[in-house]
Amino acid sequence: VTRRGMWLVVVILALVILSGTMLGLGNFARKFQSANSGSTSKTLASDLAVQRIEEIRAYAAYASIVATYNASSEPFTAGVYAGLTRETTAARCTSCPTATNDYITVTVTVSGNDLATPITKTVVIAAF
């Protein structure tokens, strides 16, 4: 008994298996790209927050930090940070009993793009 057409069944079966594998690989690549994009936005937002904190730490006039940086907002419209907004708040301790307890709390929040939650960094700067 000859089995004519058996190779056709084998080829069709191989194509079905290959198609399923390719579809799964395509779905994996899409999810990987999405995760990578979100991670990039978080990294850029963190970089912006750290840049502002380091700028404030290096600011020489301690007494004017609050006046200079409190309630400032910067939207970025071009370059690698496009779509992100950086907001800075600075508050001096109001109930400090002595000069040795004098400090300023600085909070930098970066939001925008595809960030699910804003990136927030806080630092306390003591009088120097």
Beta strands, then each sheet from edge to edge (+ up, - down):
strand 1: 72-75
strand 2: 84-92
strand 3: 103-112
strand 4: 119-126
sheet 1: 1+ 2- 3+ 4-
end
